[in-house]
Amino acid sequence: VKIGVLGTGGVGQALAGKLAEQGHDVVVGTRDPKATLAKADKDGMGNAPYKDWAAAHPRVALKTYREAAAHGEIVVNATSGHASLEALRLAGEAALGGKVLLDIANPLDFSKGMPPSLSVSNTDSLGEQIQKAFPAAKVVKTLNTCNAVLMVNPGALAGGDHTMFVCGNDRAAKDRTTELLKGFGWKHIIDLGDITNARGTEMLLPIWIRLMGTLQTAMFNFKIVK
Amino acid sequence: VKIGVLGTGGVGQALAGKLAEQGHDVVVGTRDPKATLAKADKDGMGNAPYKDWAAAHPRVALKTYREAAAHGEIVVNATSGHASLEALRLAGEAALGGKVLLDIANPLDFSKGMPPSLSVSNTDSLGEQIQKAFPAAKVVKTLNTCNAVLMVNPGALAGGDHTMFVCGNDRAAKDRTTELLKGFGWKHIIDLGDITNARGTEMLLPIWIRLMGTLQTAMFNFKIVK
């Protein structure tokens, strides 16, 4: 499957790497490919520069947001939440329309110090804002509730005995997403309903961040026990 | 131990009933005991009128918020979140000062329809508002992330293999709370730190409410898998 992954950070790398490994035809998108490849330093999250990752993944091309989105039958928003709407605008409605758009970003606001708050929450969500801005895209919110390693390899924790959520307005888009998630190893997937449920999953981030501090690891996840 | 439980709804009944069963000396508090005992109808959540519960629990007295709080070495805020600050004001700072104050309420706002949003969240929390309003109380936020049955009987789900959170500014108050929780059967208790972490646990409610709809039961809980 042709997939465009928007975002070159740890999350974008994890998704693009796993999808390419599974035989998908992956193009990663960024604002300015030359600038991204010129960066020599680690990013703010401690990830190695993208060019190192790219050298290890020669089959994954780096193009503009627009080119990567146009390439994909499925498009993954793996940009930082604060930059997502702008990145998607650069991708353009024409390149997103009719596509399954996996939104795995979180609207974290680091501007008021640590731990971050959410820039949108409670009565709205980033997932809804994206769906509203790109009504022809089939937005599915998922994978935003655990770290990048677990997103694509849930079996690395407790044999995969923990939970992933999906929500979105389009049934077929959610089915396709669920298929991808199962391919990653997700066993417990809960469909919460329409995209307004992104409020619920994005609002998991405040406790996720606090738990990362308390547990001193990002290798944990929520399991819904029922 | 002398315990005052503020609130006569399903949560107050569950807590007061369990604590009395464990041999504690429990007084339940309400705004107007005569009015509470005069109610003959089920409440908005479908709970039987308090007088039926009271008849089945003759050792638990019903008094005013102030009397119940004054009675307790430990005070439990089991009122509705939207009414908590007012109930605690009626209890009075003198009756709360120096006490362990378990805050198990959630700031649910039903005024904009279902599902409810939170009346405070993200950059503040009900737990913090209570601590700020009653600085001499030792507020511990806990038990707000599951239904009333599981609060006092976690073993009723998956043998208790799920998680409870505590947070608060006073170490000894959290230790005492943890002791009570263990007495209820809680095995996995995570101390998130100070009372600002109530933002994290209260923000679990939006997904909790959505999961209750999706799963068609309130008998579920979060487990932190690590």
HADDOCK unambig.tbl for C-alpha pairs under 7 A between the chains (distance, minus, plus):
assign (segid A and resid 117 and name CA) (segid B and resid 122 and name CA) 5.80 0.50 0.50
assign (segid A and resid 117 and name CA) (segid B and resid 123 and name CA) 6.44 0.50 0.50
assign (segid A and resid 118 and name CA) (segid B and resid 122 and name CA) 6.47 0.50 0.50
assign (segid A and resid 122 and name CA) (segid B and resid 117 and name CA) 5.80 0.50 0.50
assign (segid A and resid 122 and name CA) (segid B and resid 118 and name CA) 6.46 0.50 0.50
assign (segid A and resid 123 and name CA) (segid B and resid 117 and name CA) 6.44 0.50 0.50
assign (segid A and resid 157 and name CA) (segid B and resid 226 and name CA) 6.98 0.50 0.50
assign (segid A and resid 162 and name CA) (segid B and resid 225 and name CA) 6.79 0.50 0.50
assign (segid A and resid 192 and name CA) (segid B and resid 210 and name CA) 6.82 0.50 0.50
assign (segid A and resid 192 and name CA) (segid B and resid 211 and name CA) 6.87 0.50 0.50
assign (segid A and resid 192 and name CA) (segid B and resid 214 and name CA) 6.06 0.50 0.50
assign (segid A and resid 200 and name CA) (segid B and resid 206 and name CA) 4.92 0.50 0.50
assign (segid A and resid 200 and name CA) (segid B and resid 207 and name CA) 4.11 0.50 0.50
assign (segid A and resid 201 and name CA) (segid B and resid 207 and name CA) 6.37 0.50 0.50
assign (segid A and resid 203 and name CA) (segid B and resid 203 and name CA) 5.70 0.50 0.50
assign (segid A and resid 203 and name CA) (segid B and resid 204 and name CA) 6.76 0.50 0.50
assign (segid A and resid 204 and name CA) (segid B and resid 203 and name CA) 6.74 0.50 0.50
assign (segid A and resid 204 and name CA) (segid B and resid 204 and name CA) 6.07 0.50 0.50
assign (segid A and resid 206 and name CA) (segid B and resid 200 and name CA) 4.91 0.50 0.50
assign (segid A and resid 207 and name CA) (segid B and resid 200 and name CA) 4.09 0.50 0.50
assign (segid A and resid 207 and name CA) (segid B and resid 201 and name CA) 6.36 0.50 0.50
assign (segid A and resid 210 and name CA) (segid B and resid 192 and name CA) 6.83 0.50 0.50
assign (segid A and resid 211 and name CA) (segid B and resid 192 and name CA) 6.87 0.50 0.50
assign (segid A and resid 214 and name CA) (segid B and resid 192 and name CA) 6.09 0.50 0.50
assign (segid A and resid 219 and name CA) (segid B and resid 226 and name CA) 6.43 0.50 0.50
assign (segid A and resid 220 and name CA) (segid B and resid 224 and name CA) 6.81 0.50 0.50
assign (segid A and resid 220 and name CA) (segid B and resid 225 and name CA) 5.46 0.50 0.50
assign (segid A and resid 220 and name CA) (segid B and resid 226 and name CA) 4.35 0.50 0.50
assign (segid A and resid 221 and name CA) (segid B and resid 224 and name CA) 5.82 0.50 0.50
assign (segid A and resid 221 and name CA) (segid B and resid 225 and name CA) 5.33 0.50 0.50
assign (segid A and resid 221 and name CA) (segid B and resid 226 and name CA) 6.71 0.50 0.50
assign (segid A and resid 222 and name CA) (segid B and resid 222 and name CA) 6.30 0.50 0.50
assign (segid A and resid 222 and name CA) (segid B and resid 223 and name CA) 5.76 0.50 0.50
assign (segid A and resid 222 and name CA) (segid B and resid 224 and name CA) 4.94 0.50 0.50
assign (segid A and resid 222 and name CA) (segid B and resid 225 and name CA) 6.12 0.50 0.50
assign (segid A and resid 223 and name CA) (segid B and resid 222 and name CA) 5.76 0.50 0.50
assign (segid A and resid 223 and name CA) (segid B and resid 223 and name CA) 4.97 0.50 0.50
assign (segid A and resid 223 and name CA) (segid B and resid 224 and name CA) 6.25 0.50 0.50
assign (segid A and resid 223 and name CA) (segid B and resid 225 and name CA) 6.50 0.50 0.50
assign (segid A and resid 224 and name CA) (segid B and resid 220 and name CA) 6.80 0.50 0.50
assign (segid A and resid 224 and name CA) (segid B and resid 221 and name CA) 5.81 0.50 0.50
assign (segid A and resid 224 and name CA) (segid B and resid 222 and name CA) 4.92 0.50 0.50
assign (segid A and resid 224 and name CA) (segid B and resid 223 and name CA) 6.24 0.50 0.50
assign (segid A and resid 225 and name CA) (segid B and resid 162 and name CA) 6.77 0.50 0.50
assign (segid A and resid 225 and name CA) (segid B and resid 220 and name CA) 5.45 0.50 0.50
assign (segid A and resid 225 and name CA) (segid B and resid 221 and name CA) 5.32 0.50 0.50
assign (segid A and resid 225 and name CA) (segid B and resid 222 and name CA) 6.11 0.50 0.50
assign (segid A and resid 225 and name CA) (segid B and resid 223 and name CA) 6.50 0.50 0.50
assign (segid A and resid 226 and name CA) (segid B and resid 157 and name CA) 6.99 0.50 0.50
assign (segid A and resid 226 and name CA) (segid B and resid 219 and name CA) 6.43 0.50 0.50
assign (segid A and resid 226 and name CA) (segid B and resid 220 and name CA) 4.35 0.50 0.50
assign (segid A and resid 226 and name CA) (segid B and resid 221 and name CA) 6.71 0.50 0.50
